[in-house]
Amino acid sequence: MKTIINYKKAILWGIVVYVIDSIFSNLLYMNPLVSGIFNQYSGHPSMKPIETFRGLANWLLLTMLFGTFLINTRLLK
């Protein structure tokens, strides 16, 4: 059984979900409680700046690859 994918609709919904995710993520990090927790642990060795990964593009690539790994190994269920 073949599945027909409407690519225009898939891309449109991907953009909509990305915008909604961006809004909620920004609201979360603008929250004073979350900002206080982030500042409290900013010197911890596990809190690495993006420059550690040689830029935002490398950081995004690593997070996407790790997310794909988690999905493929079914650890997210």
PyMOL Python script that loads the backbone (N, CA, C, O; Angstrom):
from pymol import cmd

cmd.read_pdbstr("""\
ATOM      1  N   MET A   1       0.839  -1.181   0.000  1.00  0.00           N
ATOM      2  CA  MET A   1       0.000   0.000   0.000  1.00  0.00           C
ATOM      3  C   MET A   1       0.883   1.243   0.000  1.00  0.00           C
ATOM      4  O   MET A   1       1.686   1.440   0.912  1.00  0.00           O
ATOM      5  N   LYS A   2       0.736   2.063  -1.003  1.00  0.00           N
ATOM      6  CA  LYS A   2       1.530   3.276  -1.107  1.00  0.00           C
ATOM      7  C   LYS A   2       0.820   4.434  -0.420  1.00  0.00           C
ATOM      8  O   LYS A   2      -0.401   4.570  -0.488  1.00  0.00           O
ATOM      9  N   THR A   3       1.618   5.261   0.241  1.00  0.00           N
ATOM     10  CA  THR A   3       1.090   6.445   0.879  1.00  0.00           C
ATOM     11  C   THR A   3       1.401   7.653   0.011  1.00  0.00           C
ATOM     12  O   THR A   3       2.548   7.859  -0.387  1.00  0.00           O
ATOM     13  N   ILE A   4       0.405   8.433  -0.278  1.00  0.00           N
ATOM     14  CA  ILE A   4       0.602   9.636  -1.074  1.00  0.00           C
ATOM     15  C   ILE A   4       0.809  10.807  -0.118  1.00  0.00           C
ATOM     16  O   ILE A   4      -0.021  11.079   0.750  1.00  0.00           O
ATOM     17  N   ILE A   5       1.932  11.489  -0.299  1.00  0.00           N
ATOM     18  CA  ILE A   5       2.273  12.610   0.575  1.00  0.00           C
ATOM     19  C   ILE A   5       2.030  13.913  -0.171  1.00  0.00           C
ATOM     20  O   ILE A   5       2.537  14.110  -1.276  1.00  0.00           O
ATOM     21  N   ASN A   6       1.267  14.780   0.427  1.00  0.00           N
ATOM     22  CA  ASN A   6       1.058  16.119  -0.117  1.00  0.00           C
ATOM     23  C   ASN A   6       2.191  16.996   0.416  1.00  0.00           C
ATOM     24  O   ASN A   6       2.140  17.461   1.554  1.00  0.00           O
ATOM     25  N   TYR A   7       3.212  17.218  -0.413  1.00  0.00           N
ATOM     26  CA  TYR A   7       4.422  17.902   0.035  1.00  0.00           C
ATOM     27  C   TYR A   7       4.166  19.360   0.398  1.00  0.00           C
ATOM     28  O   TYR A   7       4.759  19.869   1.349  1.00  0.00           O
ATOM     29  N   LYS A   8       3.303  20.032  -0.334  1.00  0.00           N
ATOM     30  CA  LYS A   8       3.003  21.433  -0.026  1.00  0.00           C
ATOM     31  C   LYS A   8       2.365  21.540   1.358  1.00  0.00           C
ATOM     32  O   LYS A   8       2.726  22.407   2.153  1.00  0.00           O
ATOM     33  N   LYS A   9       1.422  20.657   1.634  1.00  0.00           N
ATOM     34  CA  LYS A   9       0.748  20.661   2.928  1.00  0.00           C
ATOM     35  C   LYS A   9       1.718  20.288   4.050  1.00  0.00           C
ATOM     36  O   LYS A   9       1.659  20.866   5.136  1.00  0.00           O
ATOM     37  N   ALA A  10       2.598  19.338   3.801  1.00  0.00           N
ATOM     38  CA  ALA A  10       3.581  18.916   4.807  1.00  0.00           C
ATOM     39  C   ALA A  10       4.549  20.050   5.124  1.00  0.00           C
ATOM     40  O   ALA A  10       4.867  20.285   6.290  1.00  0.00           O
ATOM     41  N   ILE A  11       5.019  20.756   4.095  1.00  0.00           N
ATOM     42  CA  ILE A  11       5.934  21.876   4.318  1.00  0.00           C
ATOM     43  C   ILE A  11       5.228  23.005   5.045  1.00  0.00           C
ATOM     44  O   ILE A  11       5.798  23.609   5.954  1.00  0.00           O
ATOM     45  N   LEU A  12       3.987  23.298   4.656  1.00  0.00           N
ATOM     46  CA  LEU A  12       3.223  24.354   5.323  1.00  0.00           C
ATOM     47  C   LEU A  12       3.038  24.044   6.808  1.00  0.00           C
ATOM     48  O   LEU A  12       3.259  24.914   7.650  1.00  0.00           O
ATOM     49  N   TRP A  13       2.639  22.823   7.134  1.00  0.00           N
ATOM     50  CA  TRP A  13       2.448  22.455   8.534  1.00  0.00           C
ATOM     51  C   TRP A  13       3.769  22.418   9.288  1.00  0.00           C
ATOM     52  O   TRP A  13       3.810  22.726  10.479  1.00  0.00           O
ATOM     53  N   GLY A  14       4.844  22.046   8.614  1.00  0.00           N
ATOM     54  CA  GLY A  14       6.163  22.095   9.245  1.00  0.00           C
ATOM     55  C   GLY A  14       6.536  23.514   9.634  1.00  0.00           C
ATOM     56  O   GLY A  14       7.066  23.745  10.721  1.00  0.00           O
ATOM     57  N   ILE A  15       6.260  24.465   8.750  1.00  0.00           N
ATOM     58  CA  ILE A  15       6.545  25.872   9.053  1.00  0.00           C
ATOM     59  C   ILE A  15       5.672  26.361  10.197  1.00  0.00           C
ATOM     60  O   ILE A  15       6.157  27.059  11.088  1.00  0.00           O
ATOM     61  N   VAL A  16       4.392  26.006  10.187  1.00  0.00           N
ATOM     62  CA  VAL A  16       3.476  26.427  11.259  1.00  0.00           C
ATOM     63  C   VAL A  16       3.938  25.883  12.609  1.00  0.00           C
ATOM     64  O   VAL A  16       3.972  26.616  13.597  1.00  0.00           O
ATOM     65  N   VAL A  17       4.291  24.608  12.649  1.00  0.00           N
ATOM     66  CA  VAL A  17       4.750  23.992  13.895  1.00  0.00           C
ATOM     67  C   VAL A  17       6.061  24.623  14.359  1.00  0.00           C
ATOM     68  O   VAL A  17       6.259  24.823  15.557  1.00  0.00           O
ATOM     69  N   TYR A  18       6.954  24.937  13.423  1.00  0.00           N
ATOM     70  CA  TYR A  18       8.226  25.587  13.772  1.00  0.00           C
ATOM     71  C   TYR A  18       7.986  26.953  14.392  1.00  0.00           C
ATOM     72  O   TYR A  18       8.633  27.302  15.379  1.00  0.00           O
ATOM     73  N   VAL A  19       7.068  27.733  13.832  1.00  0.00           N
ATOM     74  CA  VAL A  19       6.766  29.066  14.377  1.00  0.00           C
ATOM     75  C   VAL A  19       6.165  28.941  15.773  1.00  0.00           C
ATOM     76  O   VAL A  19       6.550  29.679  16.681  1.00  0.00           O
ATOM     77  N   ILE A  20       5.230  28.019  15.952  1.00  0.00           N
ATOM     78  CA  ILE A  20       4.624  27.821  17.271  1.00  0.00           C
ATOM     79  C   ILE A  20       5.677  27.372  18.278  1.00  0.00           C
ATOM     80  O   ILE A  20       5.701  27.858  19.409  1.00  0.00           O
ATOM     81  N   ASP A  21       6.544  26.450  17.879  1.00  0.00           N
ATOM     82  CA  ASP A  21       7.614  25.987  18.760  1.00  0.00           C
ATOM     83  C   ASP A  21       8.551  27.136  19.125  1.00  0.00           C
ATOM     84  O   ASP A  21       8.966  27.250  20.278  1.00  0.00           O
ATOM     85  N   SER A  22       8.883  27.976  18.168  1.00  0.00           N
ATOM     86  CA  SER A  22       9.770  29.111  18.439  1.00  0.00           C
ATOM     87  C   SER A  22       9.142  30.076  19.439  1.00  0.00           C
ATOM     88  O   SER A  22       9.819  30.572  20.339  1.00  0.00           O
ATOM     89  N   ILE A  23       7.856  30.338  19.281  1.00  0.00           N
ATOM     90  CA  ILE A  23       7.170  31.254  20.201  1.00  0.00           C
ATOM     91  C   ILE A  23       7.180  30.689  21.614  1.00  0.00           C
ATOM     92  O   ILE A  23       7.526  31.399  22.558  1.00  0.00           O
ATOM     93  N   PHE A  24       6.806  29.419  21.774  1.00  0.00           N
ATOM     94  CA  PHE A  24       6.774  28.831  23.107  1.00  0.00           C
ATOM     95  C   PHE A  24       8.168  28.691  23.717  1.00  0.00           C
ATOM     96  O   PHE A  24       8.341  28.879  24.921  1.00  0.00           O
ATOM     97  N   SER A  25       9.155  28.363  22.895  1.00  0.00           N
ATOM     98  CA  SER A  25      10.524  28.261  23.404  1.00  0.00           C
ATOM     99  C   SER A  25      11.014  29.611  23.897  1.00  0.00           C
ATOM    100  O   SER A  25      11.626  29.698  24.962  1.00  0.00           O
ATOM    101  N   ASN A  26      10.752  30.667  23.134  1.00  0.00           N
ATOM    102  CA  ASN A  26      11.173  32.000  23.552  1.00  0.00           C
ATOM    103  C   ASN A  26      10.432  32.444  24.804  1.00  0.00           C
ATOM    104  O   ASN A  26      11.028  33.081  25.673  1.00  0.00           O
ATOM    105  N   LEU A  27       9.163  32.128  24.914  1.00  0.00           N
ATOM    106  CA  LEU A  27       8.426  32.473  26.127  1.00  0.00           C
ATOM    107  C   LEU A  27       8.979  31.734  27.336  1.00  0.00           C
ATOM    108  O   LEU A  27       9.042  32.282  28.437  1.00  0.00           O
ATOM    109  N   LEU A  28       9.381  30.480  27.120  1.00  0.00           N
ATOM    110  CA  LEU A  28       9.947  29.700  28.216  1.00  0.00           C
ATOM    111  C   LEU A  28      11.245  30.322  28.711  1.00  0.00           C
ATOM    112  O   LEU A  28      11.444  30.464  29.917  1.00  0.00           O
ATOM    113  N   TYR A  29      12.130  30.694  27.790  1.00  0.00           N
ATOM    114  CA  TYR A  29      13.423  31.229  28.206  1.00  0.00           C
ATOM    115  C   TYR A  29      13.347  32.680  28.653  1.00  0.00           C
ATOM    116  O   TYR A  29      14.295  33.178  29.261  1.00  0.00           O
ATOM    117  N   MET A  30      12.250  33.374  28.372  1.00  0.00           N
ATOM    118  CA  MET A  30      12.069  34.733  28.882  1.00  0.00           C
ATOM    119  C   MET A  30      11.444  34.706  30.271  1.00  0.00           C
ATOM    120  O   MET A  30      11.354  35.745  30.925  1.00  0.00           O
ATOM    121  N   ASN A  31      11.014  33.545  30.727  1.00  0.00           N
ATOM    122  CA  ASN A  31      10.421  33.389  32.045  1.00  0.00           C
ATOM    123  C   ASN A  31      11.487  33.679  33.105  1.00  0.00           C
ATOM    124  O   ASN A  31      12.575  33.107  33.033  1.00  0.00           O
ATOM    125  N   PRO A  32      11.212  34.549  34.089  1.00  0.00           N
ATOM    126  CA  PRO A  32      12.224  34.874  35.108  1.00  0.00           C
ATOM    127  C   PRO A  32      12.684  33.666  35.925  1.00  0.00           C
ATOM    128  O   PRO A  32      13.851  33.602  36.309  1.00  0.00           O
ATOM    129  N   LEU A  33      11.798  32.713  36.198  1.00  0.00           N
ATOM    130  CA  LEU A  33      12.175  31.527  36.957  1.00  0.00           C
ATOM    131  C   LEU A  33      13.192  30.695  36.177  1.00  0.00           C
ATOM    132  O   LEU A  33      14.207  30.272  36.732  1.00  0.00           O
ATOM    133  N   VAL A  34      12.923  30.461  34.898  1.00  0.00           N
ATOM    134  CA  VAL A  34      13.839  29.678  34.072  1.00  0.00           C
ATOM    135  C   VAL A  34      15.156  30.436  33.887  1.00  0.00           C
ATOM    136  O   VAL A  34      16.231  29.836  33.902  1.00  0.00           O
ATOM    137  N   SER A  35      15.066  31.743  33.715  1.00  0.00           N
ATOM    138  CA  SER A  35      16.270  32.553  33.568  1.00  0.00           C
ATOM    139  C   SER A  35      17.135  32.472  34.822  1.00  0.00           C
ATOM    140  O   SER A  35      18.361  32.412  34.727  1.00  0.00           O
ATOM    141  N   GLY A  36      16.505  32.471  35.997  1.00  0.00           N
ATOM    142  CA  GLY A  36      17.246  32.354  37.254  1.00  0.00           C
ATOM    143  C   GLY A  36      17.937  31.009  37.389  1.00  0.00           C
ATOM    144  O   GLY A  36      19.077  30.936  37.848  1.00  0.00           O
ATOM    145  N   ILE A  37      17.253  29.944  36.992  1.00  0.00           N
ATOM    146  CA  ILE A  37      17.850  28.609  37.044  1.00  0.00           C
ATOM    147  C   ILE A  37      19.019  28.523  36.070  1.00  0.00           C
ATOM    148  O   ILE A  37      20.061  27.954  36.392  1.00  0.00           O
ATOM    149  N   PHE A  38      18.841  29.095  34.870  1.00  0.00           N
ATOM    150  CA  PHE A  38      19.912  29.079  33.883  1.00  0.00           C
ATOM    151  C   PHE A  38      21.130  29.846  34.398  1.00  0.00           C
ATOM    152  O   PHE A  38      22.261  29.383  34.253  1.00  0.00           O
ATOM    153  N   ASN A  39      20.904  31.006  34.992  1.00  0.00           N
ATOM    154  CA  ASN A  39      22.015  31.800  35.535  1.00  0.00           C
ATOM    155  C   ASN A  39      22.706  31.080  36.696  1.00  0.00           C
ATOM    156  O   ASN A  39      23.921  31.195  36.862  1.00  0.00           O
ATOM    157  N   GLN A  40      21.941  30.342  37.494  1.00  0.00           N
ATOM    158  CA  GLN A  40      22.502  29.622  38.634  1.00  0.00           C
ATOM    159  C   GLN A  40      23.507  28.558  38.186  1.00  0.00           C
ATOM    160  O   GLN A  40      24.525  28.344  38.845  1.00  0.00           O
ATOM    161  N   TYR A  41      23.220  27.897  37.071  1.00  0.00           N
ATOM    162  CA  TYR A  41      24.080  26.806  36.608  1.00  0.00           C
ATOM    163  C   TYR A  41      24.945  27.207  35.407  1.00  0.00           C
ATOM    164  O   TYR A  41      25.521  26.333  34.759  1.00  0.00           O
ATOM    165  N   SER A  42      25.050  28.483  35.099  1.00  0.00           N
ATOM    166  CA  SER A  42      25.787  28.907  33.906  1.00  0.00           C
ATOM    167  C   SER A  42      27.270  28.579  33.981  1.00  0.00           C
ATOM    168  O   SER A  42      27.903  28.435  32.934  1.00  0.00           O
ATOM    169  N   GLY A  43      27.854  28.453  35.167  1.00  0.00           N
ATOM    170  CA  GLY A  43      29.265  28.128  35.287  1.00  0.00           C
ATOM    171  C   GLY A  43      29.547  26.640  35.371  1.00  0.00           C
ATOM    172  O   GLY A  43      30.709  26.240  35.434  1.00  0.00           O
ATOM    173  N   HIS A  44      28.521  25.814  35.373  1.00  0.00           N
ATOM    174  CA  HIS A  44      28.689  24.366  35.490  1.00  0.00           C
ATOM    175  C   HIS A  44      29.359  23.814  34.236  1.00  0.00           C
ATOM    176  O   HIS A  44      29.072  24.286  33.136  1.00  0.00           O
ATOM    177  N   PRO A  45      30.250  22.820  34.373  1.00  0.00           N
ATOM    178  CA  PRO A  45      30.954  22.274  33.199  1.00  0.00           C
ATOM    179  C   PRO A  45      30.034  21.687  32.128  1.00  0.00           C
ATOM    180  O   PRO A  45      30.407  21.641  30.956  1.00  0.00           O
ATOM    181  N   SER A  46      28.849  21.241  32.510  1.00  0.00           N
ATOM    182  CA  SER A  46      27.955  20.658  31.509  1.00  0.00           C
ATOM    183  C   SER A  46      27.255  21.728  30.668  1.00  0.00           C
ATOM    184  O   SER A  46      26.696  21.416  29.617  1.00  0.00           O
ATOM    185  N   MET A  47      27.280  22.977  31.117  1.00  0.00           N
ATOM    186  CA  MET A  47      26.662  24.080  30.370  1.00  0.00           C
ATOM    187  C   MET A  47      27.712  24.672  29.440  1.00  0.00           C
ATOM    188  O   MET A  47      28.481  25.547  29.836  1.00  0.00           O
ATOM    189  N   LYS A  48      27.741  24.197  28.221  1.00  0.00           N
ATOM    190  CA  LYS A  48      28.754  24.637  27.270  1.00  0.00           C
ATOM    191  C   LYS A  48      28.154  25.677  26.321  1.00  0.00           C
ATOM    192  O   LYS A  48      27.022  25.520  25.865  1.00  0.00           O
ATOM    193  N   PRO A  49      28.902  26.726  26.029  1.00  0.00           N
ATOM    194  CA  PRO A  49      28.408  27.698  25.043  1.00  0.00           C
ATOM    195  C   PRO A  49      28.448  27.103  23.631  1.00  0.00           C
ATOM    196  O   PRO A  49      29.150  26.123  23.380  1.00  0.00           O
ATOM    197  N   ILE A  50      27.702  27.696  22.733  1.00  0.00           N
ATOM    198  CA  ILE A  50      27.637  27.197  21.361  1.00  0.00           C
ATOM    199  C   ILE A  50      29.006  27.269  20.693  1.00  0.00           C
ATOM    200  O   ILE A  50      29.290  26.485  19.788  1.00  0.00           O
ATOM    201  N   GLU A  51      29.853  28.195  21.122  1.00  0.00           N
ATOM    202  CA  GLU A  51      31.189  28.306  20.535  1.00  0.00           C
ATOM    203  C   GLU A  51      32.010  27.038  20.751  1.00  0.00           C
ATOM    204  O   GLU A  51      32.931  26.760  19.983  1.00  0.00           O
ATOM    205  N   THR A  52      31.685  26.266  21.791  1.00  0.00           N
ATOM    206  CA  THR A  52      32.377  24.999  22.043  1.00  0.00           C
ATOM    207  C   THR A  52      32.203  24.036  20.870  1.00  0.00           C
ATOM    208  O   THR A  52      33.091  23.235  20.579  1.00  0.00           O
ATOM    209  N   PHE A  53      31.068  24.118  20.208  1.00  0.00           N
ATOM    210  CA  PHE A  53      30.761  23.230  19.083  1.00  0.00           C
ATOM    211  C   PHE A  53      31.149  23.858  17.747  1.00  0.00           C
ATOM    212  O   PHE A  53      30.754  23.361  16.693  1.00  0.00           O
ATOM    213  N   ARG A  54      31.910  24.931  17.783  1.00  0.00           N
ATOM    214  CA  ARG A  54      32.367  25.676  16.600  1.00  0.00           C
ATOM    215  C   ARG A  54      31.215  26.264  15.813  1.00  0.00           C
ATOM    216  O   ARG A  54      31.229  26.241  14.583  1.00  0.00           O
ATOM    217  N   GLY A  55      30.204  26.798  16.513  1.00  0.00           N
ATOM    218  CA  GLY A  55      29.126  27.531  15.849  1.00  0.00           C
ATOM    219  C   GLY A  55      27.764  26.879  15.977  1.00  0.00           C
ATOM    220  O   GLY A  55      27.631  25.720  16.371  1.00  0.00           O
ATOM    221  N   LEU A  56      26.762  27.664  15.629  1.00  0.00           N
ATOM    222  CA  LEU A  56      25.373  27.226  15.737  1.00  0.00           C
ATOM    223  C   LEU A  56      25.058  26.097  14.763  1.00  0.00           C
ATOM    224  O   LEU A  56      24.296  25.191  15.098  1.00  0.00           O
ATOM    225  N   ALA A  57      25.630  26.137  13.570  1.00  0.00           N
ATOM    226  CA  ALA A  57      25.342  25.102  12.572  1.00  0.00           C
ATOM    227  C   ALA A  57      25.786  23.728  13.065  1.00  0.00           C
ATOM    228  O   ALA A  57      25.052  22.753  12.904  1.00  0.00           O
ATOM    229  N   ASN A  58      26.957  23.634  13.653  1.00  0.00           N
ATOM    230  CA  ASN A  58      27.432  22.343  14.182  1.00  0.00           C
ATOM    231  C   ASN A  58      26.574  21.884  15.348  1.00  0.00           C
ATOM    232  O   ASN A  58      26.279  20.696  15.473  1.00  0.00           O
ATOM    233  N   TRP A  59      26.171  22.815  16.203  1.00  0.00           N
ATOM    234  CA  TRP A  59      25.331  22.458  17.349  1.00  0.00           C
ATOM    235  C   TRP A  59      23.983  21.918  16.875  1.00  0.00           C
ATOM    236  O   TRP A  59      23.494  20.913  17.390  1.00  0.00           O
ATOM    237  N   LEU A  60      23.387  22.591  15.890  1.00  0.00           N
ATOM    238  CA  LEU A  60      22.114  22.119  15.350  1.00  0.00           C
ATOM    239  C   LEU A  60      22.258  20.750  14.698  1.00  0.00           C
ATOM    240  O   LEU A  60      21.391  19.891  14.857  1.00  0.00           O
ATOM    241  N   LEU A  61      23.347  20.545  13.966  1.00  0.00           N
ATOM    242  CA  LEU A  61      23.590  19.255  13.336  1.00  0.00           C
ATOM    243  C   LEU A  61      23.710  18.145  14.376  1.00  0.00           C
ATOM    244  O   LEU A  61      23.135  17.069  14.209  1.00  0.00           O
ATOM    245  N   LEU A  62      24.455  18.405  15.447  1.00  0.00           N
ATOM    246  CA  LEU A  62      24.611  17.394  16.504  1.00  0.00           C
ATOM    247  C   LEU A  62      23.292  17.083  17.187  1.00  0.00           C
ATOM    248  O   LEU A  62      22.991  15.918  17.446  1.00  0.00           O
ATOM    249  N   THR A  63      22.497  18.110  17.484  1.00  0.00           N
ATOM    250  CA  THR A  63      21.221  17.856  18.150  1.00  0.00           C
ATOM    251  C   THR A  63      20.260  17.108  17.233  1.00  0.00           C
ATOM    252  O   THR A  63      19.508  16.250  17.694  1.00  0.00           O
ATOM    253  N   MET A  64      20.278  17.426  15.934  1.00  0.00           N
ATOM    254  CA  MET A  64      19.408  16.714  14.994  1.00  0.00           C
ATOM    255  C   MET A  64      19.831  15.261  14.851  1.00  0.00           C
ATOM    256  O   MET A  64      18.987  14.366  14.813  1.00  0.00           O
ATOM    257  N   LEU A  65      21.133  15.025  14.770  1.00  0.00           N
ATOM    258  CA  LEU A  65      21.620  13.646  14.662  1.00  0.00           C
ATOM    259  C   LEU A  65      21.295  12.841  15.915  1.00  0.00           C
ATOM    260  O   LEU A  65      20.885  11.684  15.826  1.00  0.00           O
ATOM    261  N   PHE A  66      21.477  13.453  17.076  1.00  0.00           N
ATOM    262  CA  PHE A  66      21.169  12.744  18.313  1.00  0.00           C
ATOM    263  C   PHE A  66      19.668  12.485  18.431  1.00  0.00           C
ATOM    264  O   PHE A  66      19.258  11.415  18.878  1.00  0.00           O
ATOM    265  N   GLY A  67      18.854  13.453  18.035  1.00  0.00           N
ATOM    266  CA  GLY A  67      17.403  13.251  18.047  1.00  0.00           C
ATOM    267  C   GLY A  67      16.990  12.125  17.113  1.00  0.00           C
ATOM    268  O   GLY A  67      16.128  11.316  17.454  1.00  0.00           O
ATOM    269  N   THR A  68      17.603  12.072  15.936  1.00  0.00           N
ATOM    270  CA  THR A  68      17.324  10.988  14.997  1.00  0.00           C
ATOM    271  C   THR A  68      17.747   9.647  15.582  1.00  0.00           C
ATOM    272  O   THR A  68      17.051   8.644  15.425  1.00  0.00           O
ATOM    273  N   PHE A  69      18.884   9.636  16.252  1.00  0.00           N
ATOM    274  CA  PHE A  69      19.342   8.411  16.906  1.00  0.00           C
ATOM    275  C   PHE A  69      18.344   7.955  17.963  1.00  0.00           C
ATOM    276  O   PHE A  69      18.015   6.771  18.040  1.00  0.00           O
ATOM    277  N   LEU A  70      17.860   8.896  18.782  1.00  0.00           N
ATOM    278  CA  LEU A  70      16.900   8.538  19.824  1.00  0.00           C
ATOM    279  C   LEU A  70      15.593   8.011  19.238  1.00  0.00           C
ATOM    280  O   LEU A  70      15.017   7.051  19.749  1.00  0.00           O
ATOM    281  N   ILE A  71      15.137   8.639  18.175  1.00  0.00           N
ATOM    282  CA  ILE A  71      13.891   8.184  17.548  1.00  0.00           C
ATOM    283  C   ILE A  71      14.074   6.795  16.957  1.00  0.00           C
ATOM    284  O   ILE A  71      13.208   5.932  17.097  1.00  0.00           O
ATOM    285  N   ASN A  72      15.203   6.585  16.298  1.00  0.00           N
ATOM    286  CA  ASN A  72      15.430   5.289  15.660  1.00  0.00           C
ATOM    287  C   ASN A  72      15.635   4.171  16.670  1.00  0.00           C
ATOM    288  O   ASN A  72      15.329   3.018  16.367  1.00  0.00           O
ATOM    289  N   THR A  73      16.138   4.470  17.848  1.00  0.00           N
ATOM    290  CA  THR A  73      16.311   3.431  18.846  1.00  0.00           C
ATOM    291  C   THR A  73      15.100   3.317  19.767  1.00  0.00           C
ATOM    292  O   THR A  73      15.099   2.538  20.720  1.00  0.00           O
ATOM    293  N   ARG A  74      14.086   4.095  19.471  1.00  0.00           N
ATOM    294  CA  ARG A  74      12.808   4.056  20.194  1.00  0.00           C
ATOM    295  C   ARG A  74      12.948   4.370  21.678  1.00  0.00           C
ATOM    296  O   ARG A  74      12.236   3.808  22.510  1.00  0.00           O
ATOM    297  N   LEU A  75      13.874   5.274  22.003  1.00  0.00           N
ATOM    298  CA  LEU A  75      14.028   5.683  23.391  1.00  0.00           C
ATOM    299  C   LEU A  75      13.041   6.767  23.780  1.00  0.00           C
ATOM    300  O   LEU A  75      12.886   7.066  24.964  1.00  0.00           O
ATOM    301  N   LEU A  76      12.371   7.362  22.799  1.00  0.00           N
ATOM    302  CA  LEU A  76      11.430   8.444  23.094  1.00  0.00           C
ATOM    303  C   LEU A  76      10.041   7.934  23.471  1.00  0.00           C
ATOM    304  O   LEU A  76       9.187   8.720  23.882  1.00  0.00           O
ATOM    305  N   LYS A  77       9.810   6.652  23.339  1.00  0.00           N
ATOM    306  CA  LYS A  77       8.476   6.128  23.668  1.00  0.00           C
ATOM    307  C   LYS A  77       8.285   5.938  25.139  1.00  0.00           C
ATOM    308  O   LYS A  77       7.218   5.505  25.572  1.00  0.00           O
TER     309      LYS A  77
END
""", "prot")
cmd.dss("prot")
cmd.show_as("cartoon", "prot")
cmd.util.cbc("prot")
cmd.orient("prot")
